[in-house]
């Protein structure tokens, strides 16, 4: 977790004068209090209070949130219908945030249900028959603040004792810390221990850890101590949400009383603010290091109130111990971004191989290397040697003594019900769009494919993106590494056991077996293959435990259908289809490319891929031209047939007008088309695109286009770097290699926030551990898995928690999230070794 602390004073004299100055300041300003700032949140020293800047409650972002001395300690302060709600449970519809600067208040009007997600849309939620509205507001109260909730009308009597105000406390920093609730006290446990009980509706609930009018959280910690007082009726309850949901947080809750409207909830919250607190400087570098011939810039992130003028220095780690100063120089003042002030320390002139650190004041980075082989070893390999094999579906994956997972999903897949909206976003329309009827087993789907992410579904677009990225990497960089044995016939994988075949081609083959299998059965691509029940979908651990690996057969004697988990149950995954020309064309592009690398490796599969790709091209004759661009480029390279070149030249102006999206494909197409006018049109458009890239790169201190969001931006930035390679190769006089390399630096540690970990688990001196993979419940990780990384707590706080259950920060995904990274590292290694 981020490690913030007040900056240490440089010497005793400084300490003495600072203490006098601080005491004088407090004496002169005894009325110091929390105030509304210009970003529309309350602030006092290192304490910030947000209301409805974010609304992502299932991801533990939203409602009233508290940042205390550099750590987000509480969130999701809002009215909820359950004591410890989880995903897919009712959430309110958020109205407009209102700010009253005269009264220093922030308020928002909310209502139940949210009609936009009530039993429809992506991740539909089933709401009860309850309608009510309310206003939540926060306002300063000395060095703390009040939370006040007014209901528009009283709750129905049947909901009294069920509806309350919840606020979630981040568990990761509370384990082993103490609490007081009136006369009760205890510690926050490492695991949920409380007895469960059934409420009046038969629903299991968590017994409160404690209750009282006042709750003190972590009283022994200066940086975490927080007092919560219920000034309304009833008591506060302290609950452990993990008893209901493994990914739950601790919850503080009070109930809404019968007949309550105005001041239905009134809490006084006082997070302890350390006087004069400042965030510790964060020195951000690549956690693996740099090639001698690339630019090397450490970004130094400072508290906005840190006005010291220190000189950063580069230190070489001596072989016999100690640190040798190499370079000490003034840092470039970049300016302000998010809530911080940034400096940049350029040490590009240092090219001597070795291990180094950067120091700023008393803050030192982890060790990193400067080496001409920095991208050659232990950087992309974990993704190919661990992550991709571990994600392989329909296989048992062994790693010497370890079994990553057993043979899984061999009963794939039954045709999904028509007119169904799956809880994870898949929709089956009025028809199955093929000869198989709902409930029938579709053949050839129990082979190949990778589990999509931290869950286990197979999304056709992520399968195709992975295939395409790996194919291009193999073609361009001749990746012949062999460290894994893959036995498709016996559904067995052995990590760290060479079998004489390039691992990357075996992975391409594995993805293709799934994609082509669906097309072979249904004469179309599947949309996705996924578990039918939430109990199966939310499985943590070995996916071999999700189904019985036996095709479902309905009882012949008409006896009751067994429940999931019982022998003979209909636990097989469902396969969904859709009519989506754009997605169909993208998947076909991956097949057209893969046909090239499968030739000579699996000739039958190569032929199938090209046949399917051409069929998809022909059946989508009337599709939008830009939707066909990717497939046209791949078919041109694979077949050399002029019709695809004519298609590209015929749409040159449209391609050039959309270079932000088409640029990397246009760059690849120039030499293939080999037409002077086409080349001139695309080159001119590329020059304009570069001006935009250059302008966007200056908007942050990291030199890449970066727009922080609720989800980490890592996948977008590595996709940007992936595309930059093709633009640089096609137009080296327009696009320098620097943007591609800056994207790598961002992914590997040079990114906002105090946690400077590499987003790639197991890569670099410090990396994303734990990660949001299928083994997250064990606080573990999968080497080579790539997370999206640092997210934004709106409006201005970058956050990357060491916590295994935040998918928007730590989840691994297939598709570009995996293949872009692997390709990008190989591309950097190639360019830096071959360019002068």
Buried (B, 14 or more C-beta within 10 A) or exposed (E): EBEBBBBEEEEEEEEEEBEEEEEEEEEEEEEBBBEBEEEBBBBBBBBBBBBBBBBBBBBBBBBBBBBBBBBBBBBBBBBBBBBBBBBBBBBBBBBEEBEEEEEBBBBBBBBBBBEEBBEEEEEBBEBEEBEBBBBBBBBBBEBBBBBBBBBEEBBEEEBBBBBBBBBBBBBBBBEEBBBBBBEBEEEBBEEBEBEEEEEEEEEEBBEBBBBBBBBBBBBEBBBBBBBBBBBBBBBBBBBBBBBBBBBBBBBBBBBBBEEBBEEBBBBBBBBBBBEBBBBBBBBBBBBBBBBBBBBBBBBBBBBEEBEEEBEBBBBBBEEEEEBEEBBEEEBBEBEEBBBBBBBBBBBEEBBEEBBBBBBBBEBBBBBBBBBBBBBBEBBBBBBBBBBBBBBBBBBBBBBEEEEBBBBBBBBBBBBBBEEBBBBBBBBBEEEBBBEBEBBEBBBBBBBBBBBBBBBBBBBBBBBBBBBBBBBBBBEBBEBEEBBBBBEBEEBBBBBEBEEEBBBBBBBBBBBBBBBBBBBEBBEBBBBBBBBBBEEBBBBBEBBBBBBBBEBBEEEEEEEEEBEBEEEBBBBBBBBBBBEBBBBBBBBBBBBBBBBBBBBEBBEEBBEBBBBBBBEBBEBBEEBEEBBBBBBBBBBBBBBEEEEBBBBBBEBBEEBBEBBEEBBBBBBBBBEBBEBEEBBEBBBEBBBBBBEEBBEBBEEBBBBBBBEBEBBBBBBBBBBBBBBBBBBBBBBEEBBBBBBBBBBBBBBBBBBBBBBBBBBBBBBBBBBBBBBBBBBBBEEBBBBBBBBBBBBBBBBBBBBBBBBBBBBBBBBBBBBBBBBBBBBBBBBBBBBBEEEE
